[in-house]
Amino acid sequence: MQKQNIKQSALDPDDWDEYRVQAHRLLDVCVDHLQNARERPWRPVPDGIKQRLGLDDASSPSALSEVADELLADILPFGTGNTHPRFFGWVHGTGLSIGVLADLVASTMNSNCGGRDHVAVYVERAVIDWCKRTFGFPDEANGVLVTGTSQATVIALAVARTRALGAGSRREGLRNGPALAAYAREGVHIAIIKALELLGIGADALRRIPLDDAGAMDMACLHEAVECDREAGRVPFCLIGTAGSVDRGEFDDLQALAGFARERELWFHIDGAFGAWVVLADAPWNRLAAGIGQADSVAFDFHKWMYVQYDCGAVLIRDEALHRQTFAGRPAYLADQVWGLGGGEPWFFDYGIDLSRGFRALRVWAALRLHGSAAFGATISRNCALALRMAECVSTAPELELAAPVRLNVCCFRAAPQGLAADAQDQLNVRIAQELQIAGSAVFSTTMVDGRIVLRAAITNHRTDQQDVDESVAAAAQLAQRLIALFLGEGE
Ligand SMILES: *Cc1c(COP(=O)(O)O)cnc(C)c1O
């Protein structure tokens, strides 16, 4: 038999010196980009670039220098804009300079964190242990890093389902179980609803409890809803508290909910996507998080209010055994070994959905090593103070009015000129948001408050300062003045 002469792989550089040159060049431009983030507001992707991105002739190779040029010219300038200090839209984290370096190292290692015995797994455990201490969870509690709170919620509610129906439900599904019911505030994040859908429990199982005057779930209504379900023969299984509602940054009374859940043997889950991090902040904001350590599970993101690069979230589960019962399972090719690379028990794969998992934990670990947790607490407090400042600026602008009290880092306001019908006012506020985005002056998003469209700023940006807030509101007010004249003119 003749031996084949197998060619060298084309997938490593054939000129490492050239690779080094291009790598340094890219790194330099990226560092410039970080350092001058303030000069780089959101820019729409030009049509020409959208077309160039098509991989129509992907069958042929290109030179590294050419690809590097494209990365710098066609990709890097056209991000979401959330690296800019005047980006207040949705709840977008900013990303940290150390994250770029951590990702470089993680990407070089290309670790698979589903399990096995290697350093990335120890880093992830260190991050989870830090989270447990930070949120007041016991040492025996468990956790796993995931893409974000959406996935964390699926994992948490899956464990809650196991507690309600037993591990047999993994095989049987829900067909032999009773009808379950879950409880959350009116306006609860869609992540909760999606999780109930995916787990086969169904969105109809969710009771949406009205809010009290403090913007928290009304305890009397909650009580009533649970009783009503019990009487109807349904099984209340899970209470979901919100730490930082996405629209207005409101908190449920987590301590009261924890007590209620304990009395009625409900699983107590907390959606803490961004708000959970007030545990690190100064008074009075940190008081909102009181009771978080009493939850059975909490879902949260590093990529929002810990400013860490996307994507990076986590879930903590108090009961490790139940967590394992919900997800563990090992086909033969993954059987554990006592020692060697196949060791490293317990495997993260047994605590979640993904078998193959990236080294997200390094971003968090490196950020905490570099800055220390106190710096995050101070920045979160500063964001909250800036939201209050924004409310002050709004109240002094005659064109604008505050739409909801500022309780955290979220400020909702709007232009509501007299003489303009409600629908036209809604359109006006949407237009203000759009024009400010296009002009690169500031990014606000919109939401509904009391049935009306309002402008909304969520300040989860470590770069934002007081001048940014003052000038962004001034830009909104100025634009509002011009557009109000236009809208009123059109109405005539
Ligand atoms: C963002 C958010 C989620 C979803 O988190 P992802 O990380 O985007 O999956 C859930 N709940 C709240 C309150 C949020 O703000």
PDBQT file of the ligand as one rigid body, heavy atoms in Angstrom, charges set to zero:
ROOT
HETATM    1  C1  LIG A 501     -32.170  41.556  30.280  1.00  0.00    +0.000 C 
HETATM    2  C2  LIG A 501     -33.123  40.953  31.205  1.00  0.00    +0.000 A 
HETATM    3  C3  LIG A 501     -33.456  39.598  31.127  1.00  0.00    +0.000 A 
HETATM    4  C4  LIG A 501     -32.896  38.698  30.038  1.00  0.00    +0.000 C 
HETATM    5  O1  LIG A 501     -31.521  38.594  30.192  1.00  0.00    +0.000 OA
HETATM    6  P1  LIG A 501     -30.564  38.246  28.954  1.00  0.00    +0.000 P 
HETATM    7  O2  LIG A 501     -29.207  38.318  29.548  1.00  0.00    +0.000 OA
HETATM    8  O3  LIG A 501     -30.801  39.313  27.939  1.00  0.00    +0.000 OA
HETATM    9  O4  LIG A 501     -30.924  36.892  28.461  1.00  0.00    +0.000 OA
HETATM   10  C5  LIG A 501     -34.320  39.085  32.066  1.00  0.00    +0.000 A 
HETATM   11  N1  LIG A 501     -34.829  39.864  33.036  1.00  0.00    +0.000 NA
HETATM   12  C6  LIG A 501     -34.555  41.175  33.148  1.00  0.00    +0.000 A 
HETATM   13  C7  LIG A 501     -35.145  41.977  34.259  1.00  0.00    +0.000 C 
HETATM   14  C8  LIG A 501     -33.681  41.767  32.231  1.00  0.00    +0.000 A 
HETATM   15  O5  LIG A 501     -33.388  43.067  32.335  1.00  0.00    +0.000 OA
ENDROOT
TORSDOF 0
